[in-house]
Amino acid sequence: MSSQTLSQAAADIESTDDAGNALPHAQTAGRQARPLRFITCGSVDDGKSTLIGRLLWDTKAVKEDQAATLERDSTGKQNELGLPDFALLLDGLQAEREQGITIDVAYRYFATDRRSFIVADTPGHVQYTRNMATGASTADLAVLLVDARAGLLEQTRRHATIAALMGIRQFVLAVNKIDLSGYDEAGFNAIARDFREVALSLGVRQVTAIPVSALRGENIVLRGDEMMPWYDGPTLVEVLEKATQRTGQTTGFRLPVQRVSRPGEGFRGYQGNVAGGSIKPGDSVVVLPSGVEANVKAIVTYDLVRNAAVSGDAITLVLDRPVDVARGDMIAAIDQRPQVGRAFSARLVALSPDGIVPGKRYWLKAGARRQRVSVRPTSALDLQSGKWVDAVTLPVNGIGQAELDFDDDAIFDAYETNRETGAFILIDPDSLNTVAGGMIDKKRSPGERLGSLPDADRATITLPARLIEAFLKTDFAKAHAGEIRVSGPEEA
């Protein structure tokens, strides 16, 4: 059977329901689009795994063999409704099943008649915050669970903050275990009101609050009108079907170079995944940090020559002239360049037990580029009050602002405009452990760091003019040009 015949057969299958009836064209087109990626997050024991398991069960995404395994593994664990333990669909590690908690991020695919989805079930324990941040980094939407009896907790605020820092602007507040609170409408409204205040402080205005019972399946796929006639909003799956996907790409063309390809003497190509924008032969580009300009001669993939490439494509880019390009460099649109400099401001989520040590030099890894960087925390988020306070250190699971100072030129976009080229991780050079995840805010001016340093971190040295001129020519002075201020006699 030819590939065209296979494609047509697949299209025919997607265009009919279980009874063989034709589906509306709009529904078929929706399922063929890129899946919506979302996460479930919140404090421990708020029912994240159970909610997603129930969502998979009620959307018929559980295969027969999975259902049989679930029934077997749920022996002795059935709830009062006689249903299996839906959390076992997500919690597959032995430690997760023994302790009844989520440790690692579990990804599951499912679809409705209108849309397809990829869900990441993230852990609620504070010690696994790094796993939650990983799941949030690629999500379009966050489903934040809250126990209807407990309300908002510190971990609820932490996860909401991390999701917002990761650029998520669509939140669903699932007030779970509403059955255990007696379907309390006033309690639900109070929690929803409190969370909207938290969301506004994070710059998030799109919040949908839904009272749900993950155990009973109320307001997840099926409505819970019988017990909650006072709620007339959408179900969880209805919100997911109407959610928008964030592009996060308001920059020009970006190609972080992962490899230089030289299969023969007459070919030189630069390989990587397009991280923003689009490109076609004839377009002008710039290679950073060198600043050399060139034109695109050809775009090659594993099986053909392309006439264009867009964000997400894996390509080999051929330029019209020999250019010195190495792994870690970036090829960008000549008229929409990223920021290049040695001083940046960033937001950090500390993931190491030792936290962030001020002034310590770390390895910063962004894409294929790895550089030495000095990190100086300036403020931290108080999760109780929601306010930023001055801080010189950042403890584990802390969220803060920091200043980054590089030995060599660094290349970034602001995270708000491009997730791919605005994110990074910090690595401890001694243990090689990941100590933080970060997002670039902006490039700092050379004098910004000097002016913001406290007096204890500055020193004034008086030298004759001839020695100052000699000192400024040294490699040390050139490497720290942004941190050195020279004053004349009239300024002394």
BADREN-878906 format. One record per residue (C-alpha): residue number from 1; z, y, x. Coordinates in steps of 0.2 Angstrom, whole numbers, always signed. Layout:
seq,Z,Y,X
NUM,Z,Y,X
...
# end
This chain:
seq,Z,Y,X
1,+0,+0,+0
2,-5,+17,+7
3,+8,+31,+10
4,+0,+41,-4
5,+2,+27,-16
6,+20,+24,-11
7,+23,+43,-13
8,+15,+42,-31
9,+25,+27,-35
10,+41,+36,-30
11,+37,+51,-40
12,+33,+40,-55
13,+50,+32,-54
14,+59,+49,-52
15,+50,+56,-67
16,+57,+43,-79
17,+75,+39,-85
18,+83,+22,-86
19,+73,+18,-102
20,+57,+23,-95
21,+56,+40,-104
22,+48,+55,-95
23,+60,+67,-88
24,+57,+86,-90
25,+47,+93,-75
26,+61,+105,-70
27,+74,+91,-68
28,+62,+81,-57
29,+59,+96,-46
30,+77,+100,-45
31,+81,+82,-38
32,+67,+84,-25
33,+75,+100,-18
34,+87,+100,-4
35,+104,+93,-9
36,+118,+105,-12
37,+131,+102,+1
38,+149,+105,-5
39,+167,+100,+1
40,+183,+96,-7
41,+198,+103,+1
42,+216,+108,-3
43,+234,+102,+1
44,+238,+84,+3
45,+241,+73,-12
46,+232,+86,-23
47,+219,+72,-28
48,+203,+76,-18
49,+198,+58,-15
50,+202,+53,-33
51,+192,+67,-40
52,+176,+63,-30
53,+178,+45,-33
54,+179,+49,-52
55,+164,+60,-50
56,+154,+46,-41
57,+159,+34,-55
58,+155,+44,-70
59,+138,+50,-63
60,+134,+31,-60
61,+132,+33,-41
62,+143,+18,-38
63,+132,+3,-35
64,+136,-15,-42
65,+142,-22,-25
66,+152,-6,-22
67,+160,-8,-39
68,+164,-26,-36
69,+172,-21,-19
70,+182,-7,-28
71,+188,-19,-41
72,+194,-31,-28
73,+202,-18,-16
74,+211,-11,-31
75,+220,-27,-36
76,+238,-22,-40
77,+233,-3,-39
78,+226,+0,-56
79,+232,+15,-65
80,+240,+16,-82
81,+222,+17,-89
82,+217,+1,-81
83,+205,+9,-70
84,+202,+6,-51
85,+209,+17,-37
86,+194,+29,-36
87,+201,+36,-20
88,+196,+20,-11
89,+177,+25,-13
90,+181,+38,+0
91,+196,+32,+10
92,+188,+18,+20
93,+199,+18,+36
94,+213,+6,+37
95,+226,+20,+41
96,+220,+30,+26
97,+222,+15,+14
98,+239,+10,+21
99,+246,+28,+20
100,+237,+34,+5
101,+230,+49,+13
102,+213,+56,+20
103,+211,+57,+38
104,+192,+58,+43
105,+179,+67,+33
106,+169,+56,+21
107,+152,+60,+16
108,+144,+53,+0
109,+127,+56,-8
110,+125,+56,-27
111,+113,+64,-40
112,+112,+69,-58
113,+96,+71,-68
114,+96,+89,-63
115,+101,+89,-44
116,+106,+79,-29
117,+122,+82,-19
118,+130,+78,-3
119,+149,+79,-4
120,+162,+80,+10
121,+179,+74,+6
122,+191,+83,+19
123,+209,+79,+23
124,+223,+89,+17
125,+236,+86,+30
126,+239,+101,+42
127,+236,+90,+58
128,+219,+86,+52
129,+213,+104,+50
130,+200,+102,+63
131,+191,+89,+52
132,+192,+100,+37
133,+184,+114,+47
134,+170,+102,+52
135,+166,+98,+34
136,+166,+117,+29
137,+154,+122,+43
138,+139,+115,+33
139,+144,+117,+15
140,+136,+128,+2
141,+151,+127,-10
142,+170,+123,-9
143,+179,+114,-22
144,+197,+118,-19
145,+210,+107,-28
146,+227,+113,-33
147,+241,+102,-41
148,+244,+110,-58
149,+263,+107,-56
150,+264,+115,-38
151,+252,+129,-39
152,+245,+137,-23
153,+253,+131,-6
154,+251,+137,+12
155,+238,+123,+15
156,+229,+129,+0
157,+228,+146,+7
158,+223,+139,+24
159,+209,+129,+18
160,+202,+144,+7
161,+203,+155,+22
162,+194,+143,+33
163,+180,+140,+20
164,+178,+159,+19
165,+177,+161,+37
166,+164,+148,+38
167,+153,+158,+26
168,+156,+149,+10
169,+155,+162,-5
170,+156,+150,-20
171,+173,+142,-24
172,+178,+130,-38
173,+196,+130,-41
174,+200,+113,-48
175,+217,+114,-56
176,+220,+95,-55
177,+234,+84,-63
178,+233,+95,-78
179,+239,+80,-89
180,+255,+79,-79
181,+259,+97,-83
182,+257,+94,-102
183,+240,+103,-102
184,+249,+119,-100
185,+236,+133,-103
186,+248,+147,-97
187,+251,+138,-81
188,+233,+135,-78
189,+229,+154,-81
190,+243,+159,-69
191,+236,+148,-55
192,+218,+154,-58
193,+224,+172,-58
194,+234,+170,-41
195,+219,+161,-33
196,+207,+175,-38
197,+218,+187,-29
198,+218,+177,-13
199,+199,+175,-15
200,+196,+193,-16
201,+207,+196,-1
202,+194,+184,+8
203,+179,+193,+2
204,+175,+179,-11
205,+171,+185,-28
206,+162,+170,-36
207,+176,+159,-42
208,+176,+146,-56
209,+193,+139,-62
210,+193,+123,-71
211,+207,+113,-77
212,+204,+94,-73
213,+212,+77,-73
214,+204,+67,-59
215,+213,+51,-65
216,+207,+53,-83
217,+190,+61,-79
218,+193,+76,-90
219,+181,+91,-86
220,+173,+83,-71
221,+158,+75,-79
222,+164,+73,-97
223,+173,+87,-106
224,+191,+86,-110
225,+190,+95,-127
226,+202,+83,-136
227,+217,+88,-125
228,+211,+105,-119
229,+203,+114,-134
230,+208,+130,-127
231,+196,+128,-112
232,+178,+133,-116
233,+171,+134,-98
234,+159,+122,-89
235,+164,+105,-82
236,+164,+103,-63
237,+147,+94,-63
238,+139,+108,-73
239,+145,+121,-60
240,+138,+111,-46
241,+121,+109,-54
242,+120,+128,-56
243,+127,+133,-39
244,+115,+141,-26
245,+112,+136,-9
246,+116,+148,+5
247,+102,+151,+18
248,+113,+160,+30
249,+97,+165,+39
250,+94,+184,+39
251,+88,+185,+57
252,+71,+182,+65
253,+65,+167,+74
254,+78,+157,+84
255,+74,+142,+95
256,+89,+137,+106
257,+80,+127,+120
258,+87,+109,+122
259,+74,+102,+134
260,+59,+107,+144
261,+45,+94,+142
262,+33,+91,+156
263,+24,+74,+152
264,+9,+79,+163
265,+4,+93,+175
266,-6,+102,+162
267,+8,+103,+148
268,+24,+113,+147
269,+34,+114,+131
270,+51,+120,+126
271,+60,+108,+113
272,+73,+112,+101
273,+78,+114,+82
274,+72,+130,+74
275,+89,+139,+70
276,+82,+153,+60
277,+66,+162,+54
278,+49,+155,+56
279,+35,+155,+69
280,+17,+152,+70
281,+4,+152,+84
282,+0,+170,+90
283,+17,+177,+87
284,+26,+186,+101
285,+43,+180,+107
286,+55,+184,+120
287,+65,+172,+131
288,+83,+176,+133
289,+93,+181,+143
290,+79,+184,+155
291,+70,+196,+143
292,+53,+189,+148
293,+40,+191,+134
294,+26,+179,+129
295,+15,+173,+114
296,+15,+156,+106
297,+0,+146,+110
298,+4,+130,+100
299,+18,+121,+90
300,+19,+103,+93
301,+29,+89,+84
302,+30,+71,+87
303,+14,+67,+78
304,+4,+82,+76
305,+0,+100,+80
306,+8,+112,+67
307,+1,+129,+61
308,+19,+135,+57
309,+37,+130,+59
310,+53,+135,+49
311,+72,+134,+51
312,+77,+116,+53
313,+61,+110,+61
314,+62,+100,+77
315,+47,+107,+87
316,+40,+109,+105
317,+35,+126,+108
318,+20,+130,+120
319,+18,+148,+127
320,+3,+156,+133
321,+9,+159,+151
322,+21,+151,+163
323,+39,+157,+160
324,+55,+152,+168
325,+64,+144,+153
326,+79,+132,+155
327,+91,+122,+144
328,+103,+134,+135
329,+90,+148,+135
330,+84,+155,+118
331,+67,+159,+112
332,+68,+173,+99
333,+57,+184,+89
334,+52,+199,+99
335,+56,+212,+86
336,+72,+204,+79
337,+82,+199,+95
338,+100,+192,+95
339,+114,+201,+104
340,+115,+198,+122
341,+130,+204,+132
342,+146,+198,+141
343,+159,+204,+128
344,+161,+199,+110
345,+173,+199,+96
346,+176,+182,+86
347,+187,+173,+74
348,+195,+157,+79
349,+203,+142,+71
350,+215,+134,+84
351,+214,+115,+84
352,+224,+110,+99
353,+243,+107,+99
354,+244,+119,+114
355,+235,+133,+103
356,+225,+147,+112
357,+233,+153,+128
358,+229,+171,+131
359,+219,+175,+146
360,+215,+157,+150
361,+197,+153,+155
362,+189,+140,+143
363,+172,+132,+142
364,+162,+139,+127
365,+149,+128,+120
366,+136,+135,+108
367,+121,+124,+105
368,+115,+118,+122
369,+123,+132,+131
370,+139,+131,+140
371,+148,+145,+148
372,+165,+151,+156
373,+174,+163,+145
374,+191,+172,+145
375,+199,+172,+128
376,+212,+185,+122
377,+219,+184,+104
378,+222,+201,+96
379,+228,+196,+79
380,+233,+182,+67
381,+232,+179,+49
382,+249,+177,+40
383,+245,+164,+27
384,+260,+168,+17
385,+256,+187,+15
386,+238,+186,+17
387,+239,+200,+30
388,+233,+201,+48
389,+247,+204,+61
390,+246,+208,+79
391,+247,+193,+90
392,+244,+188,+108
393,+244,+170,+106
394,+237,+158,+92
395,+246,+142,+88
396,+239,+126,+82
397,+230,+128,+65
398,+232,+147,+67
399,+218,+158,+61
400,+215,+174,+72
401,+204,+187,+79
402,+200,+186,+98
403,+191,+195,+112
404,+179,+185,+122
405,+174,+190,+140
406,+160,+180,+149
407,+155,+179,+167
408,+137,+178,+163
409,+126,+185,+148
410,+129,+176,+132
411,+117,+176,+117
412,+124,+176,+99
413,+120,+182,+82
414,+134,+187,+70
415,+140,+172,+61
416,+137,+181,+44
417,+118,+182,+48
418,+116,+165,+56
419,+128,+151,+56
420,+118,+141,+69
421,+118,+155,+83
422,+134,+163,+78
423,+146,+148,+79
424,+154,+140,+95
425,+168,+128,+100
426,+181,+131,+115
427,+184,+117,+127
428,+199,+115,+138
429,+192,+113,+156
430,+206,+102,+161
431,+208,+90,+147
432,+190,+92,+140
433,+198,+93,+122
434,+191,+104,+109
435,+204,+118,+107
436,+196,+130,+94
437,+181,+133,+83
438,+175,+150,+82
439,+163,+162,+74
440,+155,+178,+82
441,+159,+194,+73
442,+150,+207,+84
443,+146,+212,+102
444,+158,+223,+110
445,+154,+239,+120
446,+158,+238,+138
447,+172,+251,+137
448,+179,+243,+121
449,+190,+231,+130
450,+197,+243,+143
451,+202,+255,+130
452,+211,+242,+119
453,+221,+235,+134
454,+239,+238,+134
455,+246,+247,+149
456,+254,+231,+156
457,+236,+224,+157
458,+229,+239,+167
459,+231,+246,+184
460,+225,+262,+192
461,+219,+262,+210
462,+215,+278,+220
463,+202,+277,+233
464,+192,+289,+244
465,+174,+292,+236
466,+165,+282,+250
467,+176,+267,+247
468,+173,+268,+228
469,+154,+268,+231
470,+155,+253,+242
471,+167,+244,+230
472,+155,+247,+215
473,+141,+238,+225
474,+151,+222,+227
475,+147,+206,+216
476,+165,+207,+209
477,+163,+225,+203
478,+146,+221,+195
479,+153,+206,+186
480,+167,+216,+179
481,+157,+233,+176
482,+163,+234,+158
483,+181,+234,+164
484,+181,+247,+177
485,+182,+265,+174
486,+179,+278,+188
487,+187,+295,+186
488,+182,+311,+196
489,+195,+323,+203
490,+194,+334,+187
491,+200,+319,+177
492,+214,+313,+188
# end
